[in-house]
Amino acid sequence: MMISEDRRSKVNEKYLELIEACNKFATETELRKIAKAYELAYKAEVRDLDNSKGLDIYHAIEISLIEVNEMGLGAVAVVSTLLHNLYENKEISQSEIQKKFDKNVAGILAGFNRISNLQTTKLSVQSENFRKLFLTLIDDIRVILIKISHRLFDIRNYEKLPLEKQSIYLDEVIHIYIPIAHRLGLYKIKSDLEELTMKYSHPEVYQSLMEKIQSSKTKQKSFLQHFINPIQRELTVQGIDCEFKSRPKSVYSLWTKMKRQNVEFEEVFDIFAVRIITNSELKKEKEDCWRVYSIVTNIYSPNPKRLRDWITTPKATGYESLHTTVKDPNNKWVEVQIRSKRMDENAEKGLAAHWRYKGFGTKKDSESWLEQVRDILENPNQIYFDEELIDQKKRSNDKIFIFTPQGDLKQLPIGSTVLDFAFEIHTNIGSTCSGAKVNGKVVPIRYILNNGDEVEIITGKNQKPKLDWLNFVITNKAKGRIKRALLEEKYKEAEVGNEIIRRKFKSWKISYNEENIDKIIKQFKFKTSVDFFYSVATEKIDLAKIRKFLEGEDVSEIKEKQELPVELVKVSEKDKSDYLMINDKLKNVNHSLAKCCNPISGDAVFGFVTVGKGITIHRVNCPNAAQMLEKYSYRVIEVKWQDAEAPTYITNVKVVGTDTIGIIGELTDVISKDLKVNMLSFKVETGKGQFEAKIKVQVRNNEHLDELLHKLVKVKGISKASRV
């Protein structure tokens, strides 16, 4: 099946119109590349006869004409636009484009796709962030100019758009493209976009104002001609060559004034605007503009408050013009704009006219223009447009923009992690964050985010802030929230410790009062009572030592409780007899390892005499240790491990991490192959992208166990490995 003759003729006619427009500036080489891009796009459309991929070459040519005729863009933009549907539908790869055309075209198409794929569901509340995000995602300003051309075409053909796209495109134009067009100095494009968006977003108001303007059109034309005639005569007498453009102000501009001044249509005093354009040499531009201003204000009375001198001090966009508002003999106000032909072209086409992108210009030129535009968008209130100064500036992108799954946009410093983003959303989300899905892929909380990432936070009900989190978060908000959470946790533990002390004092028959607490704080060198109570709750201080101190006994010889990991204290020959040495050769003594804490060689342990069972070996930080030591201290004996020929001990290990493909295999390899540790059981629970494994293993001693835990934590995706 072939393309219809009518369609072929229509496309060919529009293509010839594009070539005629490009002939004004394009070289032979550039025209050949445009022809090659057109040929590829045309053949692709022929293959896509059912339009399933939307490869509309006619649509691409029309957008190219906007770029050339209205935006002042050149060959690179035209080639990129002709190819963009092919690139989007993977009909041609980036490497093919670079080989057949130019790396600039390949870069523009990649950037165009990036900004086209951005979510635009909540523009009204965060459009400034979106405008900034655009500039961080692209390396060539032509990407944005081409995108504006696309949306201008879409809004001009608004009624042909699918219904689901109409409101989305309107929002994009209002909140993104109009502000960007304004800041780039694309005033004609901006005016067209404003007029069209008003027409479709406020149709009744638009129609009403349009009717009022149309009804007085003949009178307006007559009025403006009478206004211009005396100026024109005087300019001829003084030998100043000028052109005149006159028109009523746009519907959107009038509507904005009516809202701002809170007046009716008839009360807007400067409905008309006249532009006087001098055909001056570059060196005489300013002088001629001021001469014209003098003639106008000699004929008509000016409003001194309405003078705007953007010739002496151009706008940041490069806009140059003299604006004044004068009153005619009938007391009607008219705005007069005075500028040279060069200034007018720049005003109509903005920076695109100032630095036309014909051909496949150097990367240096492209970056130089982008630097200027970035500087303008980031400093909208700047006055001077100093090209050389801006060229020399070095930009440092220190922000990234991250999406939530709902389309919200968050701005963070470069280097921010998943955890920083979680705290940016909400403190509770950050405090319970256990990982995230970044662009659909599960990652740990330490993962460093990239610009434009979409992030879905994964939370765990048992997760809470940890001290080591402060080592990798970078935002002040995250650091502050973590510190506050840790402090709150400390206060909670301190409350528990306070209650423990109250109960202990009561059982010891010691008064619980401020005096006794202060004595303890001073004796044991705590900074505050909170630190003391926290140490009690976390078992970092021996309660027996506190009791002996309060009862007046010497506490210098009482040993502090030890916490894992502990160094094995070697027993000297002279005091070996004081301890029961535990090894695999111990005979005649019934002993067993407690199942409540599973001690292994190297742990700090004690023996507990159990009736009918002999001696049970417990770790000193066993959950049951405190009760046994307090109530049955007479049944406790001191024991030490003795090096043996490598006996093995059973202990339990818990591993927590991100549930990714192959993670369990890596774990078992580390345990079985790397460290030759025997696994007795392996249980795994998964949920919300995380897993928790409980593994029963046989190890030689606590050093062997420490080595195992250390190796496990180094596995990518593992967030925690601990003994249970």
VOGU-3710 file (C-alpha; in Angstrom, 3 decimals, decimal comma):
1> mmisedrrsk> 0,000/0,000/0,000  1,338/3,465/-0,964  0,847/6,943/0,512  -2,030/8,798/-1,192  -1,238/11,242/-3,973  -3,053/14,011/-2,137  -0,974/13,420/1,002  2,251/13,218/-1,034  1,465/16,514/-2,767  0,576/18,249/0,495
11> vnekylelie> 3,744/17,090/2,250  5,950/17,981/-0,718  4,467/21,474/-0,958  5,084/22,115/2,748  8,639/20,736/2,483  9,433/23,097/-0,429  8,177/25,970/1,724  10,614/24,880/4,462  13,538/24,644/2,008  12,738/28,115/0,660
21> acnkfatete> 12,850/29,483/4,228  16,139/27,665/4,948  17,746/28,893/1,699  18,055/32,334/3,294  20,723/31,144/5,719  21,684/27,485/5,223  24,835/26,277/3,449  24,802/23,545/0,793  26,039/21,022/3,369  23,261/21,958/5,760
31> lrkiakayel> 20,602/21,760/3,053  21,808/18,253/2,164  21,478/17,182/5,795  17,972/18,644/5,976  17,083/16,716/2,806  18,518/13,496/4,254  16,505/13,942/7,479  13,348/14,616/5,449  13,930/11,492/3,354  14,310/9,296/6,458
41> aykaevrdld> 11,211/10,784/8,065  9,166/10,454/4,858  10,115/6,784/4,389  9,253/6,073/8,019  5,786/7,565/7,524  5,255/5,451/4,417  6,069/2,347/6,515  3,652/3,548/9,234  0,578/3,786/7,013  -1,856/3,014/9,832
51> nskgldiyha> -0,273/5,906/11,846  0,180/3,552/14,820  3,423/5,333/15,733  2,303/8,856/14,919  5,164/9,473/12,445  3,581/12,621/10,974  6,122/14,277/8,678  3,744/17,143/7,835  3,457/18,003/11,535  7,269/17,988/11,871
61> ieislievne> 7,687/20,310/8,868  5,149/22,787/10,262  7,026/22,924/13,575  10,298/23,410/11,653  8,753/26,413/9,869  7,887/27,960/13,257  11,491/27,426/14,367  12,940/29,059/11,253  10,438/31,886/10,601  9,410/32,802/14,136
71> mglgavavvs> 12,189/31,597/16,447  15,212/32,410/14,291  16,608/28,874/14,617  18,632/27,125/11,927  19,587/23,836/10,310  20,414/21,845/13,447  16,985/22,572/14,913  15,245/21,681/11,622  17,079/18,348/11,288  16,377/17,518/14,948
81> tllhnlyenk> 12,665/18,263/14,542  12,344/16,187/11,360  13,959/13,229/13,143  12,408/13,492/16,614  9,438/11,160/15,947  11,792/8,530/14,528  14,072/8,812/17,547  11,190/8,660/19,998  9,815/5,507/18,341  13,288/3,905/18,156
91> eisqseiqkk> 13,232/3,939/14,350  16,741/5,383/14,530  19,342/5,169/17,307  21,431/7,946/18,823  24,624/6,439/17,414  23,082/6,332/13,913  22,050/9,982/14,209  25,545/10,973/15,311  27,084/9,039/12,425  24,705/10,276/9,698
101> fdknvagila> 24,273/13,832/10,910  26,012/15,379/13,889  26,581/14,883/17,609  24,708/18,165/18,201  21,563/16,676/16,640  21,973/13,506/18,712  22,394/15,559/21,877  19,361/17,748/21,145  17,134/14,711/20,538  18,316/13,050/23,770
111> gfnrisnlqt> 17,636/16,263/25,718  14,255/16,715/24,024  13,237/13,215/25,086  14,345/13,843/28,685  12,211/16,939/29,144  9,303/15,404/27,202  9,236/12,479/29,635  9,011/14,700/32,715  5,782/14,476/34,695  3,720/17,656/34,434
121> tklsvqsenf> 0,787/16,920/36,715  1,322/19,611/39,379  2,791/22,516/37,475  0,775/25,318/39,017  2,356/24,924/42,446  5,916/24,280/41,401  6,455/25,701/37,939  9,575/27,628/39,026  11,192/24,340/40,024  10,237/22,855/36,672
131> rklfltlidd> 11,788/25,737/34,770  15,002/25,250/36,741  14,849/21,491/36,200  14,685/22,005/32,439  18,005/23,772/32,487  19,695/21,074/34,536  18,514/18,319/32,177  19,746/19,816/28,912  23,087/20,783/27,455  21,740/22,813/24,527
141> irvilikish> 19,250/25,702/24,756  17,814/24,716/21,364  16,071/21,829/23,133  13,838/24,305/24,983  13,316/26,491/21,904  12,244/23,446/19,874  9,907/22,389/22,702  8,333/25,870/22,758  7,814/25,589/18,976  6,036/22,259/19,494
151> rlfdirnyek> 3,687/23,686/22,092  3,003/26,801/20,014  1,928/24,542/17,154  -0,191/22,419/19,525  -1,997/25,442/21,018  -2,608/26,895/17,545  -4,255/23,570/16,703  -5,835/23,151/20,141  -9,219/21,918/18,913  -7,552/19,071/16,994
161> lplekqsiyl> -5,770/17,783/20,118  -7,117/14,701/21,949  -9,259/15,797/24,904  -6,928/14,217/27,459  -4,034/16,337/26,165  -5,788/19,685/25,952  -5,733/20,615/29,658  -2,220/19,149/30,139  -0,787/21,221/27,282  -2,575/24,362/28,481
171> devihiyipi> -1,055/23,977/31,950  2,396/23,372/30,498  2,191/26,471/28,310  0,851/28,726/31,091  3,228/27,612/33,824  6,371/26,639/31,924  6,655/27,906/28,358  5,194/31,409/28,682  7,546/32,322/31,589  10,524/30,818/29,756
181> ahrlglykik> 9,609/32,621/26,499  9,355/35,862/28,477  12,742/35,401/30,108  14,347/34,490/26,795  12,966/37,662/25,230  10,681/35,762/22,815  8,018/38,434/23,186  6,090/37,703/19,968  5,951/33,993/20,808  5,000/34,823/24,417
191> sdleeltmky> 2,195/37,106/23,236  0,805/34,436/20,887  0,898/31,797/23,626  -0,828/34,126/26,111  -3,548/35,027/23,628  -4,243/31,397/22,714  -4,221/30,069/26,276  -6,663/32,794/27,308  -8,890/31,947/24,342  -9,197/28,316/25,470
201> shpevyqslm> -8,981/28,646/29,242  -11,329/31,688/29,548  -13,360/31,550/26,317  -16,230/33,810/27,458  -13,981/36,643/28,667  -11,837/36,329/25,545  -14,811/36,467/23,207  -16,322/39,444/24,985  -13,116/41,505/24,804  -12,475/40,455/21,210
211> ekiqssktkq> -15,942/41,659/20,203  -15,333/45,026/21,875  -12,011/45,414/20,054  -13,481/44,331/16,716  -16,506/46,604/17,015  -14,224/49,620/17,245  -11,707/48,424/14,656  -12,528/51,086/12,019  -12,379/53,838/14,607  -9,100/52,453/15,949
221> ksflqhfinp> -7,524/52,419/12,488  -8,617/55,978/11,840  -7,439/57,106/15,275  -3,998/55,537/14,895  -3,521/57,016/11,431  -4,349/60,492/12,707  -1,959/59,904/15,614  0,919/58,804/13,373  0,589/61,459/10,610  2,123/64,458/12,447
231> iqreltvqgi> 5,026/62,288/13,731  5,662/60,939/10,249  5,734/64,437/8,711  8,247/65,702/11,277  10,499/62,643/10,858  10,571/63,218/7,080  11,466/66,869/7,576  14,384/65,888/9,870  15,556/63,133/7,494  15,073/60,192/9,861
241> dcefksrpks> 14,177/56,997/7,998  11,555/55,069/9,988  8,849/52,449/9,674  5,631/52,389/11,708  3,763/49,448/13,201  0,509/50,154/14,990  -2,016/47,882/16,640  -4,387/47,727/19,589  -2,922/45,896/22,574  -3,536/42,156/22,705
251> vyslwtkmkr> -6,670/40,767/24,340  -4,552/39,122/27,017  -2,632/42,340/27,725  -5,874/44,322/28,064  -7,398/41,666/30,310  -4,314/41,688/32,531  -4,489/45,483/32,841  -8,198/45,344/33,657  -7,557/42,843/36,454  -4,501/44,676/37,784
261> qnvefeevfd> -6,163/48,101/37,782  -9,625/46,730/38,651  -11,280/48,670/35,810  -13,617/47,971/32,883  -12,498/47,758/29,247  -13,543/51,350/28,529  -11,405/52,616/31,423  -8,073/51,164/30,253  -6,261/54,308/29,174  -3,513/52,964/26,854
271> ifavriitns> -5,345/50,537/24,603  -3,219/51,430/21,585  0,464/50,825/20,902  2,594/52,343/18,137  6,062/51,108/17,265  8,519/53,357/15,474  11,456/51,462/13,927  14,493/53,382/12,721  16,617/52,173/9,820  19,806/53,310/11,555
281> elkkekedcw> 23,432/52,311/11,313  24,677/50,473/14,376  26,723/53,380/15,687  23,801/55,850/15,305  21,039/53,623/16,765  20,795/55,211/20,203  21,117/58,757/18,924  18,336/58,237/16,339  16,006/56,608/18,900  16,373/59,584/21,246
291> rvysivtniy> 15,793/62,014/18,358  12,549/60,189/17,532  11,575/60,313/21,231  12,167/64,073/21,247  9,935/64,546/18,173  7,107/62,405/19,618  7,120/64,155/23,009  7,227/67,589/21,320  4,049/66,747/19,432  2,215/64,884/22,229
301> spnpkrlrdw> 2,275/65,345/25,992  4,190/62,473/27,673  3,561/60,838/31,034  7,020/61,100/32,674  6,237/58,197/34,989  5,762/55,916/31,993  9,196/56,398/30,409  11,170/53,135/30,156  14,749/53,427/28,898  15,942/49,957/27,857
311> ittpkatgye> 18,394/51,384/25,325  20,848/52,791/27,829  20,308/49,811/30,119  19,021/46,761/28,186  16,960/44,064/29,894  18,713/40,874/30,994  17,372/39,177/27,860  19,070/41,749/25,617  15,834/43,623/24,912  16,494/47,227/23,804
321> slhttvkdpn> 13,774/49,846/23,300  12,457/53,212/24,464  8,895/53,118/25,802  6,781/56,147/26,558  3,059/56,844/26,943  1,687/60,070/25,444  -1,710/61,807/25,356  -3,300/62,961/22,094  -5,452/66,115/21,794  -8,576/64,048/22,588
331> nkwvevqirs> -7,030/62,902/25,911  -6,479/59,348/24,711  -3,322/57,619/25,895  -1,091/55,795/23,414  2,011/53,735/24,172  4,911/54,437/21,821  7,864/52,054/21,432  10,984/53,343/19,714  13,785/51,066/18,536  16,116/50,280/15,633
341> krmdenaekg> 15,539/47,571/13,076  18,202/45,398/14,750  16,616/45,929/18,161  13,214/45,044/16,729  14,457/41,769/15,276  16,017/40,854/18,632  12,794/41,794/20,410  10,705/39,644/18,072  12,939/36,577/18,164  14,801/37,044/21,431
351> laahwrykgf> 18,225/35,491/21,941  17,603/33,208/18,981  17,941/36,274/16,748  20,862/37,609/18,767  22,853/34,432/18,151  21,325/32,573/15,218  21,961/28,823/15,171  22,473/28,184/11,539  24,576/25,166/10,654  26,097/22,687/13,026
361> gtkkdseswl> 27,870/25,249/15,225  30,626/24,465/17,650  29,886/23,056/21,076  31,629/26,083/22,564  29,113/28,449/20,929  26,188/26,305/22,091  27,455/26,185/25,667  28,178/29,926/25,622  24,568/30,729/24,750  23,236/28,237/27,281
371> eqvrdilenp> 25,373/29,846/29,974  23,787/33,211/29,183  20,267/31,834/29,306  20,926/29,965/32,552  22,287/33,166/34,032  19,159/35,045/32,969  16,735/32,423/34,277  18,517/32,151/37,605  18,836/35,935/38,051  15,647/37,358/36,497
381> nqiyfdeeli> 16,125/40,739/38,183  19,534/41,443/36,727  19,747/44,558/34,580  22,870/44,348/32,446  23,370/42,070/29,475  27,138/41,819/29,247  27,959/39,077/26,765  31,680/38,893/27,481  31,187/38,873/31,233  28,585/36,103/31,094
391> dqkkrsndki> 30,763/34,054/28,733  33,490/34,063/31,363  31,262/32,929/34,229  31,497/29,351/35,376  28,263/27,776/36,425  28,142/25,245/39,218  25,004/23,123/39,288  24,584/22,390/42,955  20,963/21,274/42,958  19,066/18,226/41,731
401> fiftpqgdlk> 15,329/17,754/41,248  13,629/14,537/42,353  10,077/13,329/41,638  7,744/11,523/44,004  5,507/8,818/42,443  2,629/11,360/42,590  4,549/13,845/40,447  5,608/16,224/43,236  9,028/17,749/42,759  11,632/18,144/45,493
411> qlpigstvld> 14,845/20,149/45,206  17,920/18,752/46,987  21,676/19,377/46,985  23,831/17,289/44,673  25,019/14,166/46,477  21,735/13,710/48,365  20,797/10,145/49,294  17,527/8,251/49,466  17,441/9,052/53,186  17,825/12,799/52,537
421> fafeihtnig> 14,858/12,628/50,141  12,773/10,659/52,660  13,297/13,308/55,347  12,519/16,018/52,780  9,069/14,464/52,328  8,253/14,005/56,028  10,077/13,293/59,275  8,134/10,063/59,893  8,910/8,836/56,374  12,599/9,521/56,927
431> stcsgakvng> 12,658/7,936/60,385  11,165/4,667/59,098  12,901/4,608/55,697  14,489/1,238/54,948  15,157/1,685/51,216  13,562/3,000/48,037  12,590/2,245/44,475  14,465/4,615/42,179  13,042/4,571/38,645  11,502/1,190/39,538
441> kvvpiryiln> 14,708/-0,344/40,904  15,109/-1,169/44,621  18,090/0,607/46,240  19,407/1,030/49,828  19,030/4,177/51,940  22,636/5,234/51,194  21,995/5,354/47,419  22,986/8,729/45,916  20,222/10,220/43,766  20,560/11,713/40,287
451> ngdeveiitg> 18,755/14,604/38,683  15,235/13,730/37,473  14,989/10,428/39,383  11,548/9,207/40,435  11,768/7,882/43,978  9,312/5,776/45,966  10,335/5,424/49,609  10,076/2,016/51,300  9,405/2,111/55,049  9,636/-0,526/57,777
461> knqkpkldwl> 7,571/-0,539/60,951  10,593/-1,621/63,002  12,978/0,859/61,432  14,186/3,813/63,485  16,985/6,400/63,187  20,514/5,201/63,855  23,659/7,079/64,741  25,516/5,950/61,602  22,862/7,634/59,413  24,598/10,917/60,197
471> nfvitnkakg> 27,639/9,634/58,309  25,986/9,711/54,886  23,062/12,171/54,874  24,038/15,651/53,641  20,982/17,911/54,089  20,666/19,952/57,258  17,029/18,909/57,503  17,877/15,190/57,572  20,754/15,684/60,012  18,596/17,754/62,343
481> rikralleek> 15,695/15,279/62,291  17,996/12,299/62,926  19,719/14,018/65,839  16,368/14,973/67,316  15,037/11,419/66,902  18,137/9,958/68,539  17,755/12,395/71,413  14,080/11,508/71,790  15,020/7,819/71,825  17,583/8,543/74,505
491> ykeaevgnei> 14,968/10,315/76,626  12,576/7,385/76,215  15,285/4,947/77,304  16,153/7,289/80,176  12,552/7,147/81,391  12,792/3,347/81,448  16,111/3,602/83,307  14,555/5,995/85,829  11,789/3,499/86,542  14,337/0,671/86,948
501> irrkfkswki> 16,303/2,733/89,484  13,142/3,576/91,431  12,276/-0,108/91,718  15,848/-1,058/92,656  16,105/1,621/95,330  12,846/0,394/96,816  14,039/-3,235/96,908  17,413/-2,111/98,347  15,565/-0,024/100,946  17,465/3,097/99,810
511> syneenidki> 15,698/6,444/99,484  15,096/7,588/95,923  15,863/11,292/96,068  17,779/13,991/94,236  20,692/13,840/96,660  21,410/10,155/95,992  21,076/10,604/92,231  23,505/13,550/92,299  26,008/11,425/94,281  25,861/8,709/91,624
521> ikqfkfktsv> 26,265/11,229/88,768  29,324/12,738/90,434  30,904/9,386/91,398  30,443/7,730/88,007  31,187/10,913/86,042  27,901/11,264/84,144  27,139/14,665/82,606  23,426/14,635/83,438  20,825/12,464/85,107  19,529/11,589/81,617
531> dffysvatek> 22,908/10,055/80,758  22,808/8,041/83,982  19,275/6,727/83,480  20,058/5,958/79,818  23,086/3,890/80,900  20,882/1,978/83,337  18,281/1,214/80,656  20,914/0,084/78,156  22,780/-1,928/80,820  25,986/0,054/80,407
541> idlakirkfl> 26,440/0,386/84,176  26,510/-2,353/86,821  23,638/-1,860/89,252  25,503/-3,876/91,911  28,221/-1,280/91,806  25,699/1,520/92,382  24,217/-0,331/95,365  27,601/-0,915/96,981  28,523/2,737/96,459  25,325/3,976/98,118
551> egedvseike> 25,806/1,528/100,990  29,267/2,978/101,577  31,364/0,106/100,223  34,497/0,517/98,089  33,427/0,177/94,460  36,857/0,535/92,843  37,295/-3,229/92,554  33,842/-3,945/91,113  34,081/-4,728/87,438  31,873/-3,029/84,820
561> kqelpvelvk> 29,699/-5,192/82,644  31,197/-5,813/79,239  29,483/-5,524/75,890  30,206/-7,392/72,702  32,553/-7,405/71,047  34,941/-8,119/73,941  38,571/-9,073/73,944  39,282/-12,489/75,520  41,245/-11,818/78,681  44,127/-14,272/79,003
571> vsekdksdyl> 44,342/-15,950/82,402  47,835/-16,018/83,926  49,242/-19,233/85,327  48,862/-18,093/88,935  45,121/-17,415/88,778  44,052/-20,249/86,450  42,875/-22,228/89,437  40,328/-19,521/90,208  38,398/-20,261/87,047  36,655/-23,230/85,528
581> mindklknvn> 38,271/-23,591/82,091  35,752/-24,500/79,391  36,959/-26,565/76,456  36,065/-29,721/74,579  38,169/-31,851/77,012  36,337/-30,802/80,169  35,501/-34,057/81,971  33,586/-35,035/85,082  31,648/-31,793/85,059  28,178/-31,686/83,579
591> hslakccnpi> 28,039/-28,476/81,525  26,064/-27,107/78,606  25,818/-23,918/76,560  22,692/-21,865/77,305  20,197/-21,789/74,441  18,896/-18,354/75,474  22,111/-16,610/74,380  24,189/-19,265/72,522  27,672/-18,326/73,850  30,692/-19,087/71,717
601> sgdavfgfvt> 34,416/-19,241/72,392  35,765/-15,777/73,094  32,537/-14,392/74,580  32,631/-12,949/78,076  30,713/-15,633/80,011  29,774/-16,912/83,456  28,673/-20,307/84,710  25,353/-20,890/86,442  24,837/-24,007/88,591  21,548/-25,586/87,573
611> vgkgitihrv> 20,024/-28,203/89,848  20,222/-31,635/88,206  21,855/-30,252/85,043  25,301/-29,197/86,123  26,709/-25,894/84,882  25,051/-23,813/82,178  27,307/-21,300/80,375  25,738/-17,884/79,710  27,033/-14,708/78,019  27,431/-11,784/80,445
621> ncpnaaqmle> 24,971/-9,780/78,360  22,456/-12,609/78,188  18,843/-11,341/78,546  18,552/-13,472/81,723  21,931/-12,492/83,188  20,766/-9,558/85,297  18,091/-11,612/87,081  20,422/-14,565/87,740  23,223/-12,359/89,045  20,899/-10,437/91,340
631> kysyrvievk> 18,796/-13,239/92,770  21,146/-16,226/92,612  24,631/-14,745/92,865  25,667/-17,672/95,097  25,055/-20,089/92,186  27,245/-18,120/89,773  30,807/-19,284/89,117  33,463/-17,556/87,043  34,474/-19,386/83,889  36,860/-18,693/81,011
641> wqdaeaptyi> 37,356/-20,189/77,592  40,554/-22,071/76,961  41,944/-22,332/73,472  41,192/-25,757/72,036  41,896/-27,428/68,734  38,974/-25,622/67,023  35,674/-26,683/68,523  32,589/-25,134/66,929  29,669/-23,362/68,561  26,158/-22,721/67,363
651> tnvkvvgtdt> 24,917/-19,137/67,171  22,221/-17,190/65,349  22,777/-14,337/62,911  20,221/-11,865/61,545  20,800/-10,198/58,154  18,645/-7,338/56,809  18,884/-5,853/53,324  17,322/-4,940/50,000  15,478/-7,761/48,256  17,272/-7,970/44,915
661> igiigeltdv> 17,834/-10,854/42,522  20,770/-13,022/43,579  21,238/-11,452/47,030  20,568/-14,738/48,890  23,076/-16,526/46,666  25,726/-13,935/47,515  25,001/-14,387/51,231  25,354/-18,149/51,151  28,567/-17,847/49,088  30,125/-15,564/51,706
671> iskdlkvnml> 29,084/-17,874/54,555  29,848/-21,269/53,033  32,566/-20,658/50,442  34,530/-17,642/51,652  34,566/-18,346/55,387  33,825/-22,095/55,360  31,066/-21,607/57,935  28,536/-24,412/58,288  24,875/-23,303/58,094  22,398/-25,343/60,152
681> sfkvetgkgq> 19,242/-23,425/59,158  18,260/-20,486/56,946  14,911/-18,650/57,197  13,984/-15,643/55,053  11,064/-13,208/55,243  10,463/-10,589/52,522  8,198/-7,591/52,084  8,195/-4,044/50,658  11,421/-4,660/48,782  13,326/-5,750/51,911
691> feakikvqvr> 14,299/-9,119/53,345  15,244/-10,391/56,791  17,210/-13,631/57,076  17,756/-15,603/60,291  20,663/-17,989/59,938  21,892/-20,593/62,454  25,632/-21,110/61,954  28,573/-22,955/63,521  31,586/-20,761/64,334  34,875/-21,356/66,149
701> nnehldellh> 34,818/-18,272/68,388  33,649/-14,688/68,564  36,499/-13,499/66,319  35,313/-15,926/63,682  31,780/-14,566/64,169  32,963/-10,944/63,927  34,747/-11,749/60,672  31,553/-13,311/59,315  29,417/-10,277/60,259  31,982/-7,910/58,780
711> klvkvkgisk> 32,006/-9,792/55,470  28,201/-9,944/55,307  27,790/-6,182/55,752  30,150/-5,607/52,811  27,803/-7,465/50,444  26,061/-4,908/48,199  22,466/-4,435/49,344  23,030/-5,586/52,960  22,186/-2,859/55,474  22,700/-4,776/58,737
721> asrv> 24,193/-8,049/60,019  24,093/-8,848/63,727  24,153/-11,662/66,257  20,874/-12,554/67,931
//
